[in-house]
Amino acid sequence: MIFSLPEFDNKDVIFIGEGREGKSFEAFIQENAQINSFSFVDQKQGPDYLSKLKTVDFTKTVIVKTPGCPGHLVPAPYTTPTRVFFDCVKQLGAKTIGITGTKGKTTTASLIAHIFTNAGYSIILAGNIGKPMIDYLKDANEHTIFVLELSSFQLAELEVSTDYAVITNLYRDHIDYHQTLENYWEAKRNIMRYMGKQNMVVYNPQTEVVLHWLAESEAQGLAIDPEEKVDMSKSQLIGDHNRLNFLLAKKLASTIGIDNFTISSALTTFKPIAHRLQKVRTVKGVTFIDDAIASQPEASIAGITACVREVGPVGCVMLGGQDRDYEFAELVKLLSTLLIPKLVLFPDTGAKIKSMLPDNYNPEIFETDNMEKAVNWAATNTPSGSICLLSTASPSYSVWKDFEEKGDLFQKAVMNLPS
């Protein structure tokens, strides 16, 4: 299908960010619009790379911004690939299920896609996961349901909501991008801001801000019971947070009419996503678990608690990364309460966590910015019969490109350990 995008016809297109999303958009727009030219501006062009946009003739130019660039930095009107994607979905007549939240988005979105696929629906899992969303449009039609993991970056400028929304939770995050916590949450709110009476929002009532949003919305609110028990014994998912993720997926699926047998069967056949409490290997009695996705204190608390309850004692935790002004008091309290004997600390927040340790808790500490050295030290020093957990409670960017690189390096180092 060729999409109608008249706002791009006979225009020069400037894309902010010469990465994967930009190159994807270039191919898409050249196929679906009669543009005059396509060019990139990118931060590698220097610190003032956006200033040239001030002199653009907006009657002849369309600026498109990658999600990774904060909108408040752009000195000109712009659109986004996410807006264009939703415009095209409307033209297709396809449906959308959007999943957002601070943590749990990928697992919840993947669970929903797995359940709906098993129930016979035509599903495309996309969004802030895998390829750019726009690449999947060519495979879709009016029978498609897009299951979309949507970040606050993607939602920030969106002026349309998904048909169904799932909100996992909301914590403090991405203040460097959004400038304030209120802006961050308001960006998340766009997933339901434009909903009508026919639309539904699935949520955990423990995330109280969603209750306030629903009070000002026509959308139907569908709350899970966070105390509902789930038999996770046959599932490969670890942790109470994953029980909540499943309850969100189950609530949506059952509301749409999928039977309980299909839903529960999907839980047992679902394979966990990489770097999310993923067991890597047991070496000389030490079980190495990769929870590289845990980039906030709350996520690391959930990961440590899950391991202690469902796998075994935690002998070593690897912590630290980019400083986003997170609050580590509850995490430090958990470490000291459990008397976790060994800590590996990465810069920059590793030093902050170390400074907060109470006087009556004296773990052995190894400070490094090298993952191979970290794993080798942990293999030698973590007590046999316990877990070494990579769960840094901070973003990766002070040392690594992203959490995938951090997790991949952890897994590679673990696999290289002598048996």
N, C-alpha and C positions, 0 to 999 in steps of 0.2 A: 504493500500500500504506500502511495506517495501522500504525504501529509500536506495540508494547506497551512502555510506559515507566511501570510502576505506581509507581515511586518518586517520580514527579512528581504523581500524581493527588491532588487535594484538598490541594495544597500551595501556599504562596506561593513564587514563584521570584524570587530576587535575582541579577541578573547583574552581575559586576564588569567594567566597561568598556563604555561606551556608544558602541561603534564598529560597524564593518560586521559583525563576527562576532556581537556581541550582538544586533543587529537581526535578523540571519538566524536566530539561535537562538530569539528571541522568536516569530517567525512559525512556525518548525518546531514548537516545543513547544505552542503554542496549537492546532495542527492535530492533534497526536499524543498529547496528554494532557489530562485534565480538571483544569487548574490553577485555583487560586482567584484569583491575581493575578500580575503580572509587573512588576518594577521594576528600575531600574539604580542602582548606585553607581559613581561615576566620579571620577577624580582632579581633574576640573575643579570638583568640589564642595568642594575644599580639601584641604590636606595630611593631615587626619585623616579622610578619607572612608571608610577601612576600619574605623575604631573603632566605628562604629554596629553592625557585625556581631557585636560581643561580646555584645550584649543580645538577639540573635535567639533565638526559641524554635525549636530545631532539630527538635522533633517536628512542627512545622507549616510548616517552611521548608526549601527546597533552595537552596543557594548554588552558582552556576556561575561559574567563573573563566575569563576570556579568557586565551589563551596569553601575551599580552604582560605580564601581571602576575606577578611572581615569587611562587611559592607560599609562601615563608617569610614574606611580609608579611601573609598572610591569617590573622586570629586566630580562625578557625572552620573546621569541616569543610566541604569543597567537592567538587564534581565539575567536569568540564571538557567542552566540546563534543567534544573528541577521544574521550573515553571513551564519550560517548553515541553518536557516530558508529560506533565499533567494535561497540557493542552492537547497533545497527541492522543493520550489515553481517552479523553473525552470524545475525540473524533472517531476512535475505534469503537466506542461504546463498551469498553471493558470496565471491570470493577477493580477497586483497590482496597486492600487491607493494609493500614499503616501501623507500624510498631515503633514506638519511641520510648524514651526514658534514659536515665543516666547509666544504668547497668542492666544487663539481661536482654538487650535488644536482639542480638544475633541469635542466641539460643531460642528465644521465644519466637522470633520470626521463622527460624528453621523448623521448630516444632510445629508451628501452624501450617507451614508449607507441607511438611511430612504427613500430618493428619489429613489435610484436604486432598493431597495427592492420593493417599490410600483410600479416600472416600470417592475417588473417581473424578474429581474436579480438574480442570485444565489450569495448572498453577505455574506461574513464573516467580521465582524468588529473586529479588533484586534490591536495589537501594544502596545503602552504605555497606555493601557486602559484595565482593567479587567485581565484575565488570561495571562500568558506568551504566546507569539505568537505561539511557537512551539506546544502548546497543541491543536491548531486548525487544524493542518495539517491532522490529521486522518479523519476530516469531509469534506475534500476538494477533488476536482477532476479538470479535465481540463476545466470545465465550470465555476469554481469558480472565483469570483473577490474578492480579499482581499482588504478591505479598512483599511489602516494602519495609525494610529496615531504614528508618529515617533519623538522621542526626540533627542536632540543633543547627548545625551549619546549613544543612539542606532546607530545613524548615523556616529559617529566619526570615526570608523574603517571600515565602509562599502565601498566595492569596486565595487558595482553594484547599479544602480538606479532603481526606480520604473518605471512602464510603463507610468503612469500619475503622476504628482506631483502638489500639491497645497501648496503654501507658503502664510501663513496668514499675517505675519508681522515679523519684526526683531527689537528687543530692546536690551539693555544691560542686560545680565543675565549670570548666571553660570560661572562667571570668576574664582571662587574658584576651579571649576572642570577643566576648559579648559585652565586656566592660563592667557589668553588674550582674548579680545573681538574678535580679528581677528580669533583666533583658534575656538571660539564659532561659528562665522558665517561660517567659512570654514567647520566645521562639518555639519552645516545645508545644505551647498551647495552640499554635497554628494548625497542628494535626487535627484539632476539633473545632477551632474558632469559627469556621464557616459552615458547620454542619447544620442540617435541618432536622425535622421531626422523624424522617425516615432513616436517619443515621444512628449508629451505636458506638458507644465508648466503653470498652472493657478496662477495668482498673482495680487496683488494690485500695480499699478504703483507708488503709494505713497511710497512704499518700494523700494527706488531707487537702492539699491545694487543689486537687482534681475536683473535690466536692464543691469548692467555690466556683471553679470554672463551669461545672455542670449547672450550678444555680443560675448562671447567666446564659445558658445555652438551651436550644430547643432539642438537642440530641438526647437520645435515650442512654442513661447510665446503667451499666451492668457491672455490679460489684461482685468480686469473688469473696468467698469466706476464707480469710487467711488462716483460719484454724482447721480447715478441712483436711482430713487425713488422706494421704495417697500412698498406695503400696508401691514404693520405689525399689523394692528388692530385686525385681527383674530388669530394672532399667540400668543403663550404663552412666546415667547422670548422678553426680554426687552433690549433696548439700541441700539444706532447707530452702535456699534461694531458688534452686532448680525446681523444687516442689511448687513454689509460688509461680515460677515461669510456666510450669505445666498447667496449673490451675487457670491462669490467664488464657492459655491456648484452648484448654478444655471448655471454658465458659463461652468463648467465641464460637467454637465448633458446635457445641450442643445447641446454642441459640439459633444457629443457622440450620440445624436439623441433622447433624451428623450423629450417628448412634454411639452409645457408650462403649460398645465392644470395639468399634473401629478406633475410637479415641484411645482407649486403654492399650489396645494392641500396638498402636503407633508409638506409645511411650516405650514399650519393650524393644521395639526394633530401631528406635532412633539412635543414631551414632553421634556422640558428643562432638562439638566443633573443636578444632585444634586450639591449644593454648588456653583452654577453659577447664581447669582442674583435670588435666589430661595426664593419666599415669604414663610415664615414659619407660621406666626400667627399674628393677630392683637389683642393686649391686652390693654384695656382701652384707645383706640385711638392711640396707638403706633404700627406701622407696622414693624415687625422684618424681615429683609431681609438678607439672608445668601449668601455672595459672598466670601466665604473662599478661593476660587481658586485665588483670586486677590492678587498675591504675589509680584507685582512690582508696583511702583508709577503710571505708565501709565495705568495699569489695574484698579487701584482704582479710578483714574481720570475718566476713562470710566464708571465705575460703579456708582460713585456719579452723574455724568452728566446724565446718563440714568435714575436714580431714580428721579432726579429733573424734567427732561423733561416729563417723562411718568408715574410717580407714584404720586409724591407729594414732599413737602419740606423735606429735611433731617435734623433731629434734633440732631442726634448723630452718630458719626462714630467711629468704633473700629479699631485702627491702631497699628502697631508695630510687630516686630518679629526679626528674625535673620538679622544681619547687613552684607550685601553684597556690601557695598559701593555704594548704589544707590543714585541717585540725587533726593531730595525731594522738590526742590524749586517750581516747577510747582504745585505740590500737595498742598503745604502750601499756595501758592497763591490762589488756588481754594477754600480751606477751609476758608481763610480770606475774599475772595470776597463774598462768600455765607453767611458769618457770621454764620457758623454752631455753635450752642450754646454749645454743649456738645461733649467732646472727651473722649474716653477710650483709654489709652495707655498701650501697653504691652512692655516688654523688648525684644530686646535690643534697637531697633530703635525708640521706643516710646519717649525715652529721647532726641534723636537727633531731632525728629520732634518738640518736645516741645521747644527745644532751638532755633528753627528757626522761631517760631511764631512772627509776627510783633507786635510792641508796641500797635498799634491801634486795635488789635484783642485779646480779652481776654475771650476765652471760659472757661466754668467750666470743669475741668479735673479730671479724676479718673485714677490713675495708679495702675495696678495690674498684677499678672501673673496667676490669677484664673478666668476661664471663667464663672463659676456660679456667683461669686461676680460681675463680669463685667456686666452680664445680669441683675442681680437684681438691681444694681446701675442704669443702663440704663432705666430699667422699671420704676423706681421711678422718675428719673430726666429728661428723654426725654419729650419734650412738646407733649401733646396730639394733634393728627392730623398730626403728622410727622413720619418720618422713623428712625428707628435705624438700621444702616447698618454695618455688619461685612465685612470689606474690608481692610485688614491689610497693603497692600502696601509693604509687606516684607514676606519672607518665614517663615514657622511655627516653624522651628527646635529649636529655642531658648527656646520654651515652650512646643511644642507638637510634636508628632511623624511625622505628615504630615498634609496637609490641610484638609484631610478627617476627621481626629480626631478632629481638631479644629472646623470644621463645625458641626460635630456630637455633640460635647459638647455644642456648641451654640444652636443648635436645641433642645437638651434635656433640657437645662436650660430654654429656651423660653417656651417649652411645659409644664414645671413644674410651670410656673408663675401662681398665682391665677387669676381667671377671674375678 
